[in-house]
Amino acid sequence: MKKNKKRDKKGVSPVIATVLLIAMVVIIGLIIFLWFRGFTREAITKFEKNIEPVCEEVQFMSEYSLTLGKLSFLNSGNVPVYNFKIKVFKEGSHETLDMKEIDSSWPSIGLKQGGTFLSKDLSTEFSEAQKILIIPILIGTSQKGEEKTHVCDERYGYEI
């Protein structure tokens, strides 16, 4: 007598297979949800409007003195600037710096309308720089009422 070969084989029970399939579907759904969530940014407002158009209203000037190694700022507009992102272009590469991090004397509230600032000696950070791009960072309010920073687009930057 031959034994039935199907009965000798072992496999996953239908209940366990169903639980595994449901778990996989839930995990894949969660991954897709988190992926799509990354595409949407939380709205930040300043002056009761979206902060992105406010970047167009920012007006400032900046100069770098090669002899002193100091960077100067003048906020000539009506929008207070919280901080600046500084993109230093060197041959074949670039480096992004934060003004608050490279100069501890930067005002904690930023530059108000008409405000000026002269940095410490930054010649080591800017050595071999071919171009320096100064990009404003604004502070606004999120939908939850929290203060959040917003880095303006590079097109609103000031090139030195």
CYANA upper distance limits for C-alpha pairs under 8 A (distance plus 0.5 A):
  4 ASN  CA      8 ASP  CA      7.70
  5 LYS  CA      9 LYS  CA      7.28
 12 VAL  CA     16 ILE  CA      6.97
 12 VAL  CA     17 ALA  CA      6.79
 13 SER  CA     17 ALA  CA      6.75
 14 PRO  CA     18 THR  CA      6.60
 15 VAL  CA     19 VAL  CA      6.82
 16 ILE  CA     20 LEU  CA      6.65
 17 ALA  CA     21 LEU  CA      6.66
 18 THR  CA     22 ILE  CA      6.69
 19 VAL  CA     23 ALA  CA      6.63
 20 LEU  CA     24 MET  CA      6.66
 21 LEU  CA     25 VAL  CA      6.74
 22 ILE  CA     26 VAL  CA      6.71
 23 ALA  CA     27 ILE  CA      6.68
 24 MET  CA     28 ILE  CA      6.60
 25 VAL  CA     29 GLY  CA      6.52
 26 VAL  CA     30 LEU  CA      6.63
 27 ILE  CA     31 ILE  CA      6.72
 28 ILE  CA     32 ILE  CA      6.75
 29 GLY  CA     33 PHE  CA      6.61
 30 LEU  CA     34 LEU  CA      6.69
 31 ILE  CA     35 TRP  CA      6.60
 32 ILE  CA     36 PHE  CA      6.69
 33 PHE  CA     37 ARG  CA      6.58
 34 LEU  CA     38 GLY  CA      6.90
 35 TRP  CA     39 PHE  CA      7.75
 36 PHE  CA     40 THR  CA      7.81
 42 GLU  CA    142 SER  CA      7.47
 42 GLU  CA    143 GLN  CA      7.91
 43 ALA  CA     50 ASN  CA      7.38
 43 ALA  CA    142 SER  CA      6.56
 43 ALA  CA    143 GLN  CA      7.00
 44 ILE  CA     50 ASN  CA      6.48
 44 ILE  CA     51 ILE  CA      6.28
 44 ILE  CA    140 GLY  CA      6.25
 44 ILE  CA    141 THR  CA      5.86
 44 ILE  CA    142 SER  CA      5.05
 44 ILE  CA    143 GLN  CA      7.35
 44 ILE  CA    148 LYS  CA      7.64
 44 ILE  CA    150 HIS  CA      8.29
 45 THR  CA     49 LYS  CA      5.61
 45 THR  CA     50 ASN  CA      4.92
 45 THR  CA     51 ILE  CA      5.36
 45 THR  CA    140 GLY  CA      5.80
 45 THR  CA    141 THR  CA      5.76
 45 THR  CA    142 SER  CA      6.92
 46 LYS  CA     50 ASN  CA      6.81
 46 LYS  CA     51 ILE  CA      5.79
 46 LYS  CA     54 VAL  CA      7.76
 46 LYS  CA    139 ILE  CA      8.00
 46 LYS  CA    140 GLY  CA      5.39
 46 LYS  CA    141 THR  CA      6.99
 49 LYS  CA     54 VAL  CA      8.37
 50 ASN  CA     54 VAL  CA      7.71
 51 ILE  CA     55 CYS  CA      7.24
 51 ILE  CA    138 LEU  CA      8.49
 51 ILE  CA    140 GLY  CA      7.43
 51 ILE  CA    150 HIS  CA      8.06
 52 GLU  CA     56 GLU  CA      8.09
 52 GLU  CA    152 CYS  CA      7.47
 53 PRO  CA     57 GLU  CA      7.84
 54 VAL  CA     58 VAL  CA      7.36
 54 VAL  CA     79 VAL  CA      8.34
 55 CYS  CA    136 PRO  CA      8.37
 55 CYS  CA    138 LEU  CA      8.34
 55 CYS  CA    152 CYS  CA      6.37
 55 CYS  CA    153 ASP  CA      8.37
 55 CYS  CA    156 TYR  CA      7.26
 56 GLU  CA    156 TYR  CA      7.15
 57 GLU  CA     77 GLY  CA      7.77
 57 GLU  CA     78 ASN  CA      8.06
 57 GLU  CA     79 VAL  CA      7.36
 58 VAL  CA     77 GLY  CA      6.31
 58 VAL  CA     78 ASN  CA      7.60
 58 VAL  CA     79 VAL  CA      6.09
 58 VAL  CA     80 PRO  CA      8.41
 58 VAL  CA     81 VAL  CA      8.24
 58 VAL  CA    136 PRO  CA      8.37
 58 VAL  CA    156 TYR  CA      8.39
 59 GLN  CA     75 ASN  CA      6.76
 59 GLN  CA     76 SER  CA      5.92
 59 GLN  CA     77 GLY  CA      4.96
 59 GLN  CA     78 ASN  CA      8.08
 59 GLN  CA     79 VAL  CA      8.11
 60 PHE  CA     73 PHE  CA      7.59
 60 PHE  CA     74 LEU  CA      5.98
 60 PHE  CA     75 ASN  CA      4.90
 60 PHE  CA     76 SER  CA      5.58
 60 PHE  CA     77 GLY  CA      6.95
 60 PHE  CA    158 TYR  CA      8.36
 61 MET  CA     73 PHE  CA      6.32
 61 MET  CA     74 LEU  CA      5.70
 61 MET  CA     75 ASN  CA      7.14
 61 MET  CA     76 SER  CA      7.69
 61 MET  CA    158 TYR  CA      7.61
 62 SER  CA     71 LEU  CA      7.51
 62 SER  CA     72 SER  CA      5.91
 62 SER  CA     73 PHE  CA      5.03
 62 SER  CA     74 LEU  CA      6.89
 62 SER  CA    134 ILE  CA      8.21
 62 SER  CA    158 TYR  CA      7.69
 62 SER  CA    160 ILE  CA      7.94
 63 GLU  CA     71 LEU  CA      6.24
 63 GLU  CA     72 SER  CA      5.80
 63 GLU  CA     73 PHE  CA      7.36
 63 GLU  CA    160 ILE  CA      7.16
 64 TYR  CA     69 GLY  CA      7.32
 64 TYR  CA     70 LYS  CA      6.25
 64 TYR  CA     71 LEU  CA      4.94
 64 TYR  CA     72 SER  CA      6.89
 64 TYR  CA    160 ILE  CA      7.76
 65 SER  CA     69 GLY  CA      5.80
 65 SER  CA     70 LYS  CA      5.91
 65 SER  CA     71 LEU  CA      6.99
 66 LEU  CA     70 LYS  CA      7.91
 66 LEU  CA    123 SER  CA      8.10
 68 LEU  CA    121 ASP  CA      7.15
 68 LEU  CA    123 SER  CA      8.40
 69 GLY  CA    120 LYS  CA      8.26
 69 GLY  CA    121 ASP  CA      5.35
 69 GLY  CA    122 LEU  CA      5.74
 69 GLY  CA    123 SER  CA      5.05
 70 LYS  CA    118 LEU  CA      7.16
 70 LYS  CA    119 SER  CA      5.88
 70 LYS  CA    120 LYS  CA      6.30
 70 LYS  CA    121 ASP  CA      5.47
 70 LYS  CA    122 LEU  CA      6.28
 70 LYS  CA    123 SER  CA      7.80
 71 LEU  CA    118 LEU  CA      6.42
 71 LEU  CA    119 SER  CA      5.77
 71 LEU  CA    120 LYS  CA      8.14
 71 LEU  CA    121 ASP  CA      8.43
 71 LEU  CA    122 LEU  CA      7.83
 72 SER  CA    116 THR  CA      7.86
 72 SER  CA    117 PHE  CA      6.11
 72 SER  CA    118 LEU  CA      4.94
 72 SER  CA    119 SER  CA      6.75
 73 PHE  CA    116 THR  CA      5.91
 73 PHE  CA    117 PHE  CA      5.63
 73 PHE  CA    118 LEU  CA      7.05
 74 LEU  CA    114 GLY  CA      7.19
 74 LEU  CA    115 GLY  CA      6.40
 74 LEU  CA    116 THR  CA      5.02
 74 LEU  CA    117 PHE  CA      7.26
 75 ASN  CA     80 PRO  CA      8.00
 75 ASN  CA     81 VAL  CA      7.99
 75 ASN  CA    111 LEU  CA      6.96
 75 ASN  CA    112 LYS  CA      7.42
 75 ASN  CA    113 GLN  CA      6.21
 75 ASN  CA    114 GLY  CA      5.57
 75 ASN  CA    115 GLY  CA      5.86
 75 ASN  CA    116 THR  CA      6.91
 76 SER  CA    113 GLN  CA      6.95
 76 SER  CA    114 GLY  CA      5.79
 76 SER  CA    115 GLY  CA      8.17
 77 GLY  CA    113 GLN  CA      6.45
 77 GLY  CA    114 GLY  CA      7.50
 78 ASN  CA    113 GLN  CA      5.79
 78 ASN  CA    114 GLY  CA      8.45
 79 VAL  CA    112 LYS  CA      7.70
 79 VAL  CA    113 GLN  CA      6.70
 80 PRO  CA    110 GLY  CA      7.59
 80 PRO  CA    111 LEU  CA      6.15
 80 PRO  CA    112 LYS  CA      4.86
 80 PRO  CA    113 GLN  CA      6.04
 80 PRO  CA    138 LEU  CA      7.86
 81 VAL  CA    110 GLY  CA      6.13
 81 VAL  CA    111 LEU  CA      5.67
 81 VAL  CA    112 LYS  CA      6.97
 81 VAL  CA    136 PRO  CA      6.89
 81 VAL  CA    137 ILE  CA      6.68
 81 VAL  CA    138 LEU  CA      5.85
 81 VAL  CA    139 ILE  CA      8.13
 82 TYR  CA    108 SER  CA      8.45
 82 TYR  CA    109 ILE  CA      6.60
 82 TYR  CA    110 GLY  CA      4.56
 82 TYR  CA    111 LEU  CA      6.74
 82 TYR  CA    136 PRO  CA      8.14
 82 TYR  CA    137 ILE  CA      6.18
 82 TYR  CA    138 LEU  CA      5.59
 82 TYR  CA    139 ILE  CA      6.50
 83 ASN  CA     98 ASP  CA      8.18
 83 ASN  CA     99 MET  CA      6.95
 83 ASN  CA    100 LYS  CA      7.29
 83 ASN  CA    110 GLY  CA      6.20
 83 ASN  CA    111 LEU  CA      8.17
 83 ASN  CA    136 PRO  CA      6.73
 83 ASN  CA    137 ILE  CA      5.44
 83 ASN  CA    138 LEU  CA      7.35
 84 PHE  CA     98 ASP  CA      6.75
 84 PHE  CA     99 MET  CA      6.00
 84 PHE  CA    100 LYS  CA      8.32
 84 PHE  CA    134 ILE  CA      6.88
 84 PHE  CA    135 ILE  CA      5.98
 84 PHE  CA    136 PRO  CA      5.12
 84 PHE  CA    137 ILE  CA      5.80
 85 LYS  CA     96 THR  CA      7.34
 85 LYS  CA     97 LEU  CA      6.36
 85 LYS  CA     98 ASP  CA      5.33
 85 LYS  CA     99 MET  CA      6.78
 85 LYS  CA    134 ILE  CA      6.50
 85 LYS  CA    135 ILE  CA      5.52
 85 LYS  CA    136 PRO  CA      6.82
 85 LYS  CA    137 ILE  CA      7.30
 85 LYS  CA    151 VAL  CA      8.12
 86 ILE  CA     96 THR  CA      6.13
 86 ILE  CA     97 LEU  CA      5.47
 86 ILE  CA     98 ASP  CA      6.55
 86 ILE  CA     99 MET  CA      7.39
 86 ILE  CA    132 ILE  CA      7.38
 86 ILE  CA    133 LEU  CA      6.27
 86 ILE  CA    134 ILE  CA      5.27
 86 ILE  CA    135 ILE  CA      6.71
 87 LYS  CA     94 HIS  CA      7.18
 87 LYS  CA     95 GLU  CA      6.20
 87 LYS  CA     96 THR  CA      4.91
 87 LYS  CA     97 LEU  CA      6.75
 87 LYS  CA    132 ILE  CA      6.26
 87 LYS  CA    133 LEU  CA      5.52
 87 LYS  CA    134 ILE  CA      7.00
 87 LYS  CA    135 ILE  CA      8.30
 88 VAL  CA     94 HIS  CA      5.92
 88 VAL  CA     95 GLU  CA      5.66
 88 VAL  CA     96 THR  CA      6.73
 88 VAL  CA     97 LEU  CA      8.16
 88 VAL  CA    126 PHE  CA      7.40
 88 VAL  CA    129 ALA  CA      6.62
 88 VAL  CA    130 GLN  CA      8.20
 88 VAL  CA    131 LYS  CA      6.68
 88 VAL  CA    132 ILE  CA      5.20
 88 VAL  CA    133 LEU  CA      7.02
 89 PHE  CA     93 SER  CA      6.60
 89 PHE  CA     94 HIS  CA      4.72
 89 PHE  CA     95 GLU  CA      7.03
 89 PHE  CA    129 ALA  CA      6.17
 89 PHE  CA    130 GLN  CA      6.22
 89 PHE  CA    131 LYS  CA      5.63
 89 PHE  CA    132 ILE  CA      6.61
 90 LYS  CA     94 HIS  CA      6.05
 90 LYS  CA     95 GLU  CA      8.41
 90 LYS  CA    128 GLU  CA      6.59
 90 LYS  CA    129 ALA  CA      5.32
 90 LYS  CA    130 GLN  CA      5.92
 90 LYS  CA    131 LYS  CA      7.67
 91 GLU  CA    128 GLU  CA      8.35
 91 GLU  CA    129 ALA  CA      8.24
 91 GLU  CA    130 GLN  CA      7.55
 97 LEU  CA    101 GLU  CA      8.04
 97 LEU  CA    102 ILE  CA      7.73
 98 ASP  CA    102 ILE  CA      6.88
 99 MET  CA    103 ASP  CA      6.48
 99 MET  CA    106 TRP  CA      7.64
100 LYS  CA    104 SER  CA      6.41
100 LYS  CA    105 SER  CA      8.29
100 LYS  CA    106 TRP  CA      6.18
103 ASP  CA    119 SER  CA      7.10
103 ASP  CA    120 LYS  CA      7.08
105 SER  CA    119 SER  CA      8.07
106 TRP  CA    110 GLY  CA      7.62
106 TRP  CA    117 PHE  CA      8.10
106 TRP  CA    119 SER  CA      8.06
107 PRO  CA    111 LEU  CA      7.63
111 LEU  CA    115 GLY  CA      5.67
111 LEU  CA    116 THR  CA      7.32
111 LEU  CA    117 PHE  CA      8.25
122 LEU  CA    126 PHE  CA      6.81
123 SER  CA    127 SER  CA      6.15
131 LYS  CA    159 GLU  CA      7.63
131 LYS  CA    160 ILE  CA      6.60
132 ILE  CA    159 GLU  CA      6.30
132 ILE  CA    160 ILE  CA      5.60
133 LEU  CA    157 GLY  CA      6.63
133 LEU  CA    158 TYR  CA      6.14
133 LEU  CA    159 GLU  CA      5.00
133 LEU  CA    160 ILE  CA      6.73
134 ILE  CA    157 GLY  CA      5.70
134 ILE  CA    158 TYR  CA      5.52
134 ILE  CA    159 GLU  CA      6.78
134 ILE  CA    160 ILE  CA      8.28
135 ILE  CA    151 VAL  CA      7.85
135 ILE  CA    152 CYS  CA      7.03
135 ILE  CA    153 ASP  CA      7.90
135 ILE  CA    154 GLU  CA      6.61
135 ILE  CA    156 TYR  CA      7.12
135 ILE  CA    157 GLY  CA      4.75
135 ILE  CA    158 TYR  CA      7.06
136 PRO  CA    151 VAL  CA      6.86
136 PRO  CA    152 CYS  CA      6.34
136 PRO  CA    156 TYR  CA      8.02
136 PRO  CA    157 GLY  CA      7.14
137 ILE  CA    149 THR  CA      7.11
137 ILE  CA    150 HIS  CA      6.06
137 ILE  CA    151 VAL  CA      4.92
137 ILE  CA    152 CYS  CA      6.43
138 LEU  CA    149 THR  CA      6.17
138 LEU  CA    150 HIS  CA      5.74
138 LEU  CA    151 VAL  CA      6.97
138 LEU  CA    152 CYS  CA      7.88
139 ILE  CA    147 GLU  CA      7.08
139 ILE  CA    148 LYS  CA      6.09
139 ILE  CA    149 THR  CA      4.86
139 ILE  CA    150 HIS  CA      6.56
140 GLY  CA    147 GLU  CA      6.09
140 GLY  CA    148 LYS  CA      5.94
140 GLY  CA    149 THR  CA      6.75
140 GLY  CA    150 HIS  CA      7.83
141 THR  CA    145 GLY  CA      6.12
141 THR  CA    146 GLU  CA      6.01
141 THR  CA    147 GLU  CA      5.17
141 THR  CA    148 LYS  CA      6.40
142 SER  CA    146 GLU  CA      5.81
142 SER  CA    147 GLU  CA      6.80
142 SER  CA    148 LYS  CA      6.86
152 CYS  CA    156 TYR  CA      7.07
152 CYS  CA    157 GLY  CA      8.38
153 ASP  CA    157 GLY  CA      7.82
